[in-house]
Amino acid sequence: MHARDILIDGFGRIQEEVHAALDGADPDLLNARPSPDANSITWLVWHLTRIQDDHVADAFDLDQVWLAQGWEKRFGLDLPPRDHGYGHTPAKVAKVTVDSGDLLTGYYDAVHEQTLGVLRELPAKDLERIVDTRFDPPVTLGVRLVSVLSDDLQHVGQAAYLRGLLQSAAA
């Protein structure tokens, strides 16, 4: 098995979990926050998708799906166009809401397709390519992709946990 196949499998698992976390959830559940300082399911899925979109686009010199496909306008958030949620205050988290989970799954699926597109064509030697020199040691493409996988899996797990927590509290 090639490294790209492992990455494709990993990103496929994230897509499955994103869909599971959102499936059948109404906007009240998606946008609910258990406390004023907590994230919502919406924010968690939006953020993990924005990070994947931002980092994959940057690493492969592509346009972000968020901007190129008009998702930024469809969401209509009162945030800067390139905002991806890193370092958000509770007030900014509160701005990230949706009227439907379909918006979140649509955006995630579009980012997933762009990610798979570049991974399918990825030569193994490219995983050693330096994509970020701000760190010591510099970050390779392989390390960046594993970092995105890790971040996404953590956030989708948080979204799934939050959904269960909110549903049990409402029962």
C-alpha positions in Angstrom: 0.0 0.0 0.0 1.3 3.4 -0.9 1.4 6.3 1.5 -1.2 8.2 -0.6 -3.6 5.3 -0.3 -3.3 5.5 3.5 -4.0 9.2 3.4 -7.0 8.7 1.1 -8.3 6.1 3.5 -7.8 8.5 6.4 -9.6 11.4 4.8 -12.4 9.0 3.8 -12.9 8.1 7.4 -13.1 11.8 8.3 -15.8 12.2 5.7 -17.8 9.3 7.1 -17.6 10.7 10.6 -18.6 14.2 9.5 -21.7 12.8 7.8 -22.5 10.7 10.9 -22.1 13.7 13.2 -24.5 15.8 11.1 -27.0 13.2 9.8 -30.5 14.2 10.6 -29.5 17.0 13.1 -31.7 20.1 13.0 -30.2 23.6 13.2 -31.0 23.9 16.9 -28.9 20.9 17.7 -26.1 21.9 15.3 -25.9 25.4 16.6 -26.3 24.7 20.3 -23.5 25.4 22.7 -23.5 23.7 26.1 -22.0 26.9 27.7 -21.1 30.4 26.4 -17.5 29.4 26.1 -18.1 26.1 24.3 -18.0 25.3 20.6 -21.1 24.0 18.7 -21.3 21.1 16.3 -21.6 23.6 13.5 -18.4 25.4 14.6 -16.4 22.2 15.0 -17.3 20.9 11.6 -16.9 24.3 9.9 -13.5 24.7 11.5 -12.2 21.3 10.7 -13.3 21.8 7.1 -11.8 25.3 6.9 -8.5 24.0 8.2 -8.4 21.1 5.7 -9.4 23.5 2.9 -6.8 26.1 3.9 -3.9 23.7 4.5 -4.5 21.5 1.4 -4.9 24.5 -0.9 -1.8 26.1 0.5 0.3 22.9 0.3 -0.7 22.3 -3.3 -0.9 25.9 -4.5 -4.7 25.7 -5.1 -7.5 28.1 -4.5 -9.5 27.4 -1.4 -12.8 25.8 -2.1 -14.4 28.2 0.4 -13.7 31.1 -1.9 -13.4 29.6 -5.3 -16.7 27.7 -5.1 -18.6 30.5 -3.3 -19.1 28.7 0.1 -18.0 31.8 1.9 -21.0 33.6 0.4 -23.4 30.7 1.0 -22.6 30.6 4.7 -22.8 34.4 5.0 -20.8 34.6 8.2 -19.8 37.9 9.7 -16.1 36.9 9.5 -13.2 37.8 7.3 -13.3 35.7 4.1 -10.1 33.7 4.9 -11.0 33.1 8.6 -10.8 29.4 9.5 -11.5 29.6 13.2 -8.1 29.2 14.7 -8.0 31.3 17.9 -11.7 32.2 17.8 -13.1 33.9 20.9 -16.5 32.7 22.2 -18.0 35.8 20.4 -16.6 34.6 17.0 -17.7 31.0 17.7 -21.2 32.3 18.2 -21.2 33.8 14.6 -20.7 30.4 13.0 -24.3 29.1 12.6 -26.2 27.3 9.9 -29.8 26.9 8.9 -29.2 23.4 7.7 -26.6 20.6 8.1 -26.7 20.3 4.3 -24.6 23.4 4.1 -21.9 21.9 6.3 -21.9 18.5 4.5 -21.9 20.2 1.1 -18.9 22.3 2.0 -17.1 19.4 3.6 -17.7 17.1 0.6 -16.4 19.8 -1.8 -13.2 20.1 0.2 -12.9 16.3 0.5 -13.1 16.1 -3.3 -10.4 18.6 -3.8 -8.3 16.8 -1.2 -8.8 13.4 -2.9 -8.0 14.9 -6.3 -4.5 16.0 -5.2 -3.9 12.8 -3.2 -4.7 10.5 -6.1 -2.0 12.2 -8.2 0.6 12.5 -5.4 4.0 10.9 -6.0 5.5 9.4 -2.9 8.6 11.7 -3.2 6.4 14.8 -2.9 5.7 13.9 0.8 9.2 15.1 1.6 8.6 18.5 0.0 8.9 21.4 2.5 5.6 23.3 2.7 6.2 25.5 5.7 9.6 27.0 6.8 8.2 28.8 9.8 9.0 25.9 12.0 12.2 24.1 13.1 12.4 21.6 11.5 10.5 22.8 8.5 7.2 21.1 7.8 7.0 18.6 5.0 3.9 17.8 3.0 3.6 14.4 4.7 3.7 16.0 8.1 1.2 18.7 7.1 -1.3 16.1 5.8 -1.0 14.0 8.9 -1.4 17.1 11.0 -4.7 17.9 9.1 -5.9 14.3 9.6 -5.2 14.5 13.3 -6.9 17.9 13.8 -9.9 16.8 11.7 -10.3 13.5 13.6 -10.1 15.3 16.9 -12.7 17.9 16.0 -15.2 15.4 14.4 -14.9 13.3 17.5 -15.7 16.3 19.6 -18.7 17.0 17.4 -20.0 13.4 17.7 -19.5 13.6 21.5 -21.2 17.0 21.7 -24.2 15.6 19.7 -24.6 12.7 22.1 -24.2 15.1 25.1 -26.8 17.5 23.8 -29.3 14.8 22.8 -29.0 13.1 26.2 -29.6 16.4 28.0 -32.7 17.0 25.9 -34.2 13.6 26.6 
